[in-house]
Amino acid sequence: MIHSVFIINRSGGLIYNKNYTQQVAQLSSNEALIFAGTFHGIHALASRISPALKGGASSDLGIQTIDTKGFRLHCFQTPTGIKFIAVADLMHASLVDVLRKAYQLYCDYALKNPFYNLEMPIRSDMFDTMFTQLVHGI
């Protein structure tokens, strides 16, 4: 079960977040922004210190999962640097396929919207609806 989702732009700004269960604490707007900026920085540092594939053979050397006692955080970074983060139960080994589908929804319902400005928060009812269907369809 996915508890919450965050989408972070390539500059580290939070452009979307939503809780899908009542089992997680609701972060204030300020806490969510701090989470996004902190995760972005840690992801960038992890990419730089990774000894794997120096020379750019891999598009994502940063953090892909973080395991805790109570949940697993999954991260999928797109080729353009947008990060899709899901907080889920420990039973989910990988949510890469789900987060790739979320990226497709982002492309279809945010990027193709002529009123959407890059790097700005996503304000699309259709995106919300389709994303919720994706999360509950797991």
Summary of the structure (lengths in Angstrom):
residues: 138
radius of gyration: 14.7
end to end distance: 7.2
largest distance: 43.4
contacts: 366
relative contact order: 0.19
helix: 36%
strand: 20%
